[in-house]
Amino acid sequence: MDIKKIILKSIYGQLSEEEQLLLDEWKTQHGNDLLYNHIRTTITEKNAVEYLAAIDVERALEKVKNSSKKPTIQTQFVRHYSTIRRIAAVVVLLIVGGAFWFHHEYTRVIPPVITDEVQQAMQQSIESGKHGAEVVSSALTGKELITRDEAALYHVDDRFADQLSAAKRITTYHDKEYWVTLSDGTLVHLNYDSRLIYPEKFGDRRDVILDGEAYFMVATDKSRQFVVHTPQGDVKVHGTEFMVNTQYNNHQTEGNATMVVLVKGSVSFSTDSGMEQLMQPGQILTVSSMSNGQTNASLRIIDTTPYEAWNTGTFVFENSRLDHLMDVLVQWFNLKHVYYSNEKLRNIHFTGNLKRYGSVERIMQAIMLACEVRIDIDKDSVTVYSNNEY
C-alpha cells in the first residue's frame, strides 16, 4: 500500500472505493487514526504544499496531544509519542513530496508529438512556396483584432477579450496554407482562406478563434482547457488532434456549417443553446444553424485517413467526382477556371492519393491516366477533354 498517494488523494477528495478501504485499515493501527485526523483537519487543497513544507512536527503532535478529550487515547498517545513522532515525520515528508509531484503533474504542459511526416510536410510547404499568410499583431498596431459584433459572434467573453490586447491574427491567402506554433506548444495547420486569432501568450486559459479550416495538434495541459471558438459554438479539449472547418458545406445544410473531425483524444462541442456533444476518435460532427433559430447536429463514424493525410501533405480522394477534384486543385494551384468539353466528364469518379507539393503538371498527368481523359493547362485555366477528342 502506497500510503503517500492515498493520503494525498484523500486530501484532494479523489479516493476510489478500494483506496478508501485501504486507508480505513491503516487508520485502525495504533496512533494512525489520531495522526490522520490532525493532518486532514489542518491541511486543505489550497494550502497543502505550503503547510506541509513548513510544518513543525513537534508542535503539531503536542497540539494533538493537548487537544485530545479522551483520557485513554491521550494516555496511549503519550506512551507511544516517540513512535508516532517518527511516523508523522515520515508521512509529512511523503505528503510534501507527493503534493509537489501532484501539482507538477497537474500543471505540466506536454507538447504534441510532431512526426517526421508532419515535419517533412512543413518543410515542403515552405520550399514549394505554399506557406504564406498575413500576420497582424495587436501589440504592434495598437488596434483591436476583432470588432464587438465579431466578438459576440464567436462567443468571446470579457476574460478572453482581455487577452486579445496582446494577440495575433493570421489570415492565409486564397492559395496558401500556414503552420503556427502557439505559446503552449500547440501546432496549428491553417488551410487556405482561413483566419486564426490567438493571444501571443496564454494565461490561465487557452482560447483561440477560428474562421475557416485548420488541423490542431494540441499540447496536453490538465490545468488549462483548450477552446476553439467558432460561429456555431465552442470546441473544448485538453490534448488531442482534430480538424475544424467553420465553412463546411455538404449541400445538406442551410449555408455553411461547422465540421469537427476527431483523430485522437476526446473533445466536446457546445453551443449557446446548451447543447453539448461529446466525440470519440473516428467521428465527424456537423453543426449548423437553421433558419428557425434551431441548431442541427449530425454525428457519424468516418475514416480519418484523408484528414490526417492532408496534414502531412497528401490529398486523399475516395470515389470523388472529377469536378470536385478539379475544384480543389484549381484552388490549391491558384488557377482561375476549369472547363469541360463534355458535361458528362464531371461525373467521372477518381480514387487515389496526390502529393500536395508536387507540380501541377505531374498531378494532372496522374489524373489523366486514372480517369482516361486529357487535361490541358493554358496559363491560369484548365480544360478537360475526352480521350477521343482532338
C-alpha positions as CSV (number, residue, x, y, z in Angstrom):
1,M,0.0,0.0,0.0
2,D,1.4,3.4,-1.0
3,I,0.2,5.5,1.9
4,K,1.8,8.6,0.4
5,K,-0.5,8.6,-2.6
6,I,-3.6,7.5,-0.6
7,I,-3.3,10.3,2.0
8,L,-2.6,12.9,-0.7
9,K,-5.6,11.8,-2.8
10,S,-7.7,11.8,0.3
11,I,-6.8,15.5,0.9
12,Y,-7.9,16.2,-2.7
13,G,-11.0,14.1,-2.4
14,Q,-10.1,11.6,-5.2
15,L,-10.1,8.3,-3.4
16,S,-11.5,5.2,-5.1
17,E,-13.6,2.7,-3.0
18,E,-10.6,0.3,-2.8
19,E,-8.2,3.1,-1.7
20,Q,-10.8,4.2,0.9
21,L,-10.8,0.7,2.4
22,L,-7.0,0.6,2.5
23,L,-6.9,4.0,4.3
24,D,-9.5,2.8,6.8
25,E,-7.5,-0.3,7.5
26,W,-4.3,1.8,8.0
27,K,-6.1,4.1,10.4
28,T,-7.0,1.2,12.7
29,Q,-3.4,0.7,13.5
30,H,-2.3,2.2,16.8
31,G,-1.9,6.0,16.6
32,N,-2.6,6.3,12.9
33,D,-6.2,7.5,13.2
34,L,-5.2,10.3,15.6
35,L,-2.4,11.4,13.3
36,Y,-4.5,11.3,10.2
37,N,-7.3,13.3,11.7
38,H,-4.8,16.0,12.7
39,I,-3.3,16.1,9.2
40,R,-6.7,16.0,7.4
41,T,-8.3,18.8,9.5
42,T,-5.2,21.1,9.3
43,I,-4.4,20.8,5.6
44,T,-6.7,21.8,2.7
45,E,-6.3,21.5,-1.1
46,K,-5.1,25.1,-1.4
47,N,-2.5,25.2,1.4
48,A,-1.3,21.5,1.2
49,V,2.1,22.2,-0.3
50,E,2.9,25.4,1.7
51,Y,1.7,24.0,5.0
52,L,3.4,20.7,4.8
53,A,6.7,22.2,3.7
54,A,6.8,24.4,6.8
55,I,5.0,22.2,9.4
56,D,6.7,21.8,12.8
57,V,6.1,18.1,13.6
58,E,6.9,18.5,17.4
59,R,4.4,21.3,17.8
60,A,1.8,19.6,15.7
61,L,1.9,16.4,17.7
62,E,1.9,18.4,21.0
63,K,-1.2,20.2,19.8
64,V,-2.9,16.9,19.0
65,K,-1.9,15.5,22.4
66,N,-3.2,18.6,24.4
67,S,-6.5,18.8,22.4
68,S,-7.4,15.1,22.9
69,K,-10.5,14.8,25.1
70,K,-10.4,11.1,25.8
71,P,-8.1,10.2,28.6
72,T,-7.4,6.7,27.3
73,I,-6.4,8.0,23.9
74,Q,-4.3,10.7,25.5
75,T,-2.5,8.2,27.7
76,Q,-1.8,5.9,24.7
77,F,-0.6,8.9,22.7
78,V,1.9,9.9,25.4
79,R,3.1,6.3,25.8
80,H,3.8,5.9,22.1
81,Y,4.8,9.5,21.5
82,S,8.2,8.8,20.1
83,T,6.8,6.2,17.7
84,I,4.1,8.5,16.4
85,R,6.6,11.3,16.0
86,R,8.7,9.2,13.7
87,I,5.7,8.1,11.8
88,A,4.4,11.7,11.5
89,A,7.8,12.9,10.2
90,V,7.8,10.2,7.5
91,V,4.2,10.8,6.5
92,V,4.7,14.6,6.3
93,L,7.7,14.1,4.1
94,L,5.8,11.7,1.9
95,I,2.8,14.1,1.6
96,V,5.1,17.1,0.9
97,G,6.8,15.1,-1.9
98,G,3.5,13.8,-3.2
99,A,1.9,17.2,-3.2
100,F,4.7,18.7,-5.2
101,W,4.5,15.7,-7.5
102,F,0.7,16.0,-7.9
103,H,1.0,19.8,-8.5
104,H,3.8,19.3,-11.1
105,E,1.9,16.6,-13.0
106,Y,-1.4,18.6,-13.0
107,T,0.2,21.7,-14.4
108,R,2.8,20.0,-16.7
109,V,2.5,21.0,-20.3
110,I,3.2,18.2,-22.8
111,P,3.8,19.4,-26.4
112,P,2.3,17.3,-29.2
113,V,4.4,14.7,-30.9
114,I,5.4,16.1,-34.3
115,T,6.1,13.1,-36.6
116,D,8.7,13.0,-39.3
117,E,5.9,13.1,-41.8
118,V,4.5,16.4,-40.4
119,Q,7.9,18.0,-40.2
120,Q,8.6,17.0,-43.8
121,A,5.3,18.4,-44.9
122,M,6.1,21.7,-43.2
123,Q,9.4,21.9,-44.9
124,Q,7.9,21.0,-48.3
125,S,5.3,23.7,-47.8
126,I,7.9,26.3,-47.3
127,E,10.1,25.1,-50.2
128,S,7.2,24.9,-52.6
129,G,6.1,28.5,-51.8
130,K,2.7,27.3,-50.4
131,H,3.4,28.6,-46.9
132,G,2.1,32.2,-46.7
133,A,-0.2,34.4,-44.7
134,E,-0.8,37.9,-43.4
135,V,0.2,38.2,-39.8
136,V,-1.0,41.1,-37.7
137,S,-0.1,41.8,-34.1
138,S,-2.3,44.0,-32.0
139,A,0.6,44.9,-29.8
140,L,2.4,46.5,-32.8
141,T,-0.6,48.1,-34.4
142,G,-2.4,49.2,-31.2
143,K,-5.7,48.2,-32.8
144,E,-8.3,45.6,-31.9
145,L,-8.2,42.4,-34.0
146,I,-12.0,41.9,-33.9
147,T,-15.0,44.2,-33.6
148,R,-17.6,43.9,-30.8
149,D,-20.0,42.3,-33.2
150,E,-17.4,39.7,-34.2
151,A,-16.6,39.0,-30.6
152,A,-20.2,38.2,-29.9
153,L,-20.4,36.0,-33.0
154,Y,-17.5,33.9,-31.6
155,H,-18.8,33.8,-28.0
156,V,-15.8,35.8,-26.7
157,D,-16.3,36.7,-23.0
158,D,-14.6,39.6,-21.2
159,R,-11.7,37.4,-19.8
160,F,-10.8,36.2,-23.3
161,A,-11.2,39.7,-24.7
162,D,-8.6,41.0,-22.2
163,Q,-6.1,38.5,-23.6
164,L,-6.6,39.8,-27.1
165,S,-5.0,43.1,-26.1
166,A,-1.7,41.3,-27.0
167,A,-2.8,38.9,-29.7
168,K,-2.1,37.9,-33.3
169,R,-4.3,37.4,-36.3
170,I,-3.1,35.1,-39.1
171,T,-5.0,35.2,-42.4
172,T,-3.9,32.7,-45.1
173,Y,-4.0,33.7,-48.7
174,H,-6.5,32.0,-51.1
175,D,-3.9,29.6,-52.5
176,K,-1.6,29.1,-49.5
177,E,-1.5,27.4,-46.1
178,Y,0.3,28.3,-42.8
179,W,1.8,26.5,-39.8
180,V,1.9,28.2,-36.5
181,T,3.1,27.1,-33.0
182,L,1.3,28.7,-30.1
183,S,2.9,29.7,-26.8
184,D,1.9,26.3,-25.2
185,G,3.4,24.3,-28.0
186,T,0.2,23.6,-29.8
187,L,0.7,23.2,-33.6
188,V,-2.0,24.6,-35.9
189,H,-2.1,23.9,-39.6
190,L,-4.3,26.5,-41.4
191,N,-5.8,25.8,-44.8
192,Y,-6.2,28.5,-47.4
193,D,-8.7,31.3,-46.9
194,S,-8.7,30.8,-43.1
195,R,-8.2,33.1,-40.1
196,L,-6.9,32.3,-36.7
197,I,-6.8,34.8,-33.7
198,Y,-4.9,33.9,-30.6
199,P,-3.1,35.5,-27.6
200,E,0.6,35.9,-28.1
201,K,1.0,34.2,-24.6
202,F,-1.7,32.1,-22.9
203,G,-2.6,33.0,-19.3
204,D,-4.8,30.8,-17.1
205,R,-6.8,29.7,-20.1
206,R,-6.2,28.7,-23.7
207,D,-8.7,30.2,-26.2
208,V,-8.4,30.8,-30.0
209,I,-10.8,32.0,-32.7
210,L,-11.1,30.1,-36.0
211,D,-12.8,31.2,-39.2
212,G,-12.0,28.6,-41.9
213,E,-10.3,25.3,-41.8
214,A,-7.4,24.1,-39.6
215,Y,-5.8,20.9,-38.2
216,F,-5.0,21.2,-34.4
217,M,-2.3,19.2,-32.6
218,V,-3.0,20.4,-29.1
219,A,-0.4,20.4,-26.2
220,T,-1.7,18.5,-23.1
221,D,-2.3,20.7,-20.1
222,K,-4.7,19.3,-17.5
223,S,-4.9,22.6,-15.7
224,R,-6.0,24.7,-18.7
225,Q,-8.6,23.6,-21.2
226,F,-8.1,24.4,-24.9
227,V,-11.1,26.0,-26.6
228,V,-11.6,26.8,-30.3
229,H,-14.4,29.4,-30.8
230,T,-16.5,29.2,-33.9
231,P,-19.7,30.8,-35.0
232,Q,-21.7,27.7,-34.3
233,G,-20.2,27.0,-30.9
234,D,-17.0,26.0,-29.0
235,V,-14.8,23.0,-29.4
236,K,-13.4,22.1,-25.9
237,V,-10.4,19.9,-25.5
238,H,-7.3,19.2,-23.3
239,G,-4.9,17.4,-25.6
240,T,-5.7,15.7,-28.9
241,E,-5.7,16.0,-32.7
242,F,-8.7,17.2,-34.7
243,M,-9.8,19.1,-37.7
244,V,-12.2,22.1,-37.6
245,N,-13.9,23.7,-40.7
246,T,-16.3,26.6,-40.0
247,Q,-17.1,26.9,-43.7
248,Y,-18.2,23.4,-44.3
249,N,-21.0,22.8,-46.9
250,N,-22.1,19.4,-48.0
251,H,-25.2,20.6,-49.8
252,Q,-27.3,19.1,-47.0
253,T,-27.1,22.1,-44.6
254,E,-28.5,25.6,-44.8
255,G,-25.4,27.6,-45.7
256,N,-22.1,27.0,-44.1
257,A,-21.8,24.7,-41.1
258,T,-19.0,23.9,-38.6
259,M,-17.4,20.5,-39.1
260,V,-15.2,18.8,-36.5
261,V,-13.3,15.6,-37.2
262,L,-11.7,13.9,-34.2
263,V,-8.5,12.0,-34.9
264,K,-7.1,11.3,-31.4
265,G,-8.2,12.1,-27.8
266,S,-11.6,13.4,-26.9
267,V,-13.4,16.7,-27.4
268,S,-16.9,18.2,-26.9
269,F,-18.8,20.7,-28.9
270,S,-21.1,23.1,-27.0
271,T,-23.5,25.8,-28.2
272,D,-25.2,28.8,-26.6
273,S,-28.4,26.9,-26.6
274,G,-27.0,24.5,-24.1
275,M,-26.3,21.6,-26.4
276,E,-23.1,19.7,-25.8
277,Q,-22.0,16.8,-27.9
278,L,-19.1,14.5,-26.8
279,M,-17.0,13.0,-29.5
280,Q,-14.8,9.9,-29.8
281,P,-11.9,9.3,-32.2
282,G,-13.1,8.4,-35.7
283,Q,-16.2,10.6,-35.6
284,I,-17.3,13.6,-37.6
285,L,-19.7,16.2,-36.2
286,T,-21.5,18.7,-38.4
287,V,-23.3,21.6,-36.6
288,S,-25.4,24.1,-38.5
289,S,-27.8,26.9,-37.6
290,M,-31.2,26.6,-39.1
291,S,-33.4,29.4,-40.4
292,N,-35.9,28.8,-37.5
293,G,-33.1,29.5,-34.9
294,Q,-32.6,25.9,-34.0
295,T,-29.2,24.1,-34.1
296,N,-28.9,21.0,-36.1
297,A,-26.1,18.5,-35.2
298,S,-25.1,15.3,-37.0
299,L,-22.6,12.8,-35.6
300,R,-21.3,9.8,-37.5
301,I,-18.3,7.5,-37.9
302,I,-15.8,8.1,-40.7
303,D,-12.3,7.1,-41.8
304,T,-10.0,9.9,-40.6
305,T,-7.2,8.9,-43.0
306,P,-7.9,11.7,-45.6
307,Y,-7.7,14.4,-42.8
308,E,-4.5,13.0,-41.3
309,A,-3.0,12.8,-44.8
310,W,-3.9,16.4,-45.6
311,N,-2.0,17.4,-42.5
312,T,1.1,15.5,-43.8
313,G,1.0,16.9,-47.4
314,T,-1.3,14.5,-49.3
315,F,-4.7,14.8,-51.0
316,V,-6.7,11.7,-50.5
317,F,-9.7,11.2,-52.8
318,E,-12.1,8.2,-52.3
319,N,-14.5,7.8,-55.2
320,S,-14.6,11.5,-55.7
321,R,-16.3,13.2,-58.7
322,L,-13.9,14.8,-61.1
323,D,-15.5,18.2,-60.9
324,H,-14.9,18.2,-57.1
325,L,-11.4,17.0,-57.5
326,M,-10.6,19.7,-60.1
327,D,-12.2,22.4,-57.9
328,V,-9.8,21.5,-55.0
329,L,-6.8,21.5,-57.3
330,V,-7.7,24.8,-59.1
331,Q,-7.9,26.5,-55.7
332,W,-4.7,25.0,-54.5
333,F,-2.7,25.8,-57.6
334,N,-4.2,29.3,-57.9
335,L,-5.8,28.6,-61.3
336,K,-8.8,30.7,-62.3
337,H,-11.1,28.5,-64.4
338,V,-11.8,24.8,-65.2
339,Y,-13.7,23.9,-68.4
340,Y,-15.2,20.6,-69.5
341,S,-15.7,19.9,-73.2
342,N,-18.5,17.5,-72.2
343,E,-20.6,17.9,-69.1
344,K,-20.6,14.1,-68.6
345,L,-16.9,14.4,-67.7
346,R,-17.8,16.0,-64.4
347,N,-19.3,12.7,-63.2
348,I,-16.1,10.6,-63.7
349,H,-15.0,9.3,-60.4
350,F,-11.4,9.2,-59.1
351,T,-9.8,7.3,-56.2
352,G,-6.2,7.9,-55.3
353,N,-3.6,10.0,-53.4
354,L,-2.0,13.1,-54.8
355,K,1.0,14.9,-53.3
356,R,0.0,18.4,-52.5
357,Y,3.5,19.8,-53.0
358,G,4.1,18.2,-56.4
359,S,3.9,20.2,-59.7
360,V,0.5,20.8,-61.2
361,E,1.7,19.1,-64.4
362,R,2.6,15.9,-62.7
363,I,-0.7,15.8,-60.7
364,M,-2.7,16.4,-63.9
365,Q,-0.8,13.5,-65.6
366,A,-1.8,11.2,-62.8
367,I,-5.4,12.2,-63.1
368,M,-5.3,11.7,-66.9
369,L,-4.1,8.2,-66.6
370,A,-6.6,7.2,-63.9
371,C,-9.6,8.8,-65.4
372,E,-8.7,8.3,-69.1
373,V,-9.1,12.0,-70.0
374,R,-6.9,14.7,-71.5
375,I,-6.2,17.8,-69.5
376,D,-4.7,21.0,-71.0
377,I,-3.3,23.8,-68.9
378,D,-3.3,27.2,-70.5
379,K,-1.9,29.9,-68.2
380,D,-4.4,30.1,-65.4
381,S,-7.1,27.9,-67.0
382,V,-7.7,24.1,-67.2
383,T,-9.7,22.3,-69.8
384,V,-10.8,18.7,-69.6
385,Y,-11.4,16.6,-72.7
386,S,-12.4,13.1,-73.5
387,N,-9.6,11.0,-74.9
388,N,-11.3,10.7,-78.2
389,E,-11.5,14.5,-78.7
390,Y,-8.8,16.3,-80.5
